[in-house]
């Protein structure tokens, strides 16, 4: 049997799991695992967004959190546990090393991101011992420094780098399928 255990206690992070009622699907989002593409496809299949929208238009809608009512903590208020147990449930996981490389490239060599700027400066300060704030703002950790720091801190600091298992709803949810992307 798949779906959600009736005794599922809500916990932090459950907002990453959503229920799409029209297609009877439960999906757990794992950051840096293609989750935006999965969510876009599910919203379109569920009839929430126009299937003719481009990926960038759909991504803006996802970022607006307009469809947060799909999140399990909110959806559980409207549906019985039987509905969830009968739903098809899945997630997609990624090779941890590929996920880490993707995160590094995306956040440290690309777009500006306030949270990543803080993490970047923490890495430089801890690994290289640099404390001058002006210098810290200009420096980027090497991939080696980033990887060692991330392993040392067990992926904490940002949801994009947390171990994927921490985002899964096991044992409360039993997944019908866990899709390995690599």
Buried (B, 14 or more C-beta within 10 A) or exposed (E): EBBBBEEBEEEEBBBBBBBBBEEBBBBBBBBBBBBBEBBBBBBBBBEBBEEEBEEEEBBEBBEEEEBEBBBBEBBBEEBEBEBBBEBBBBBBBBBBEEBBBBBBEBBBEEEEBEEBBEBBBBBBBBBBEEEEEEEBEEBEBBBEBBBBBBEEBEBEBBBBBBEBEEBBBEEBBBBBEBEEEE
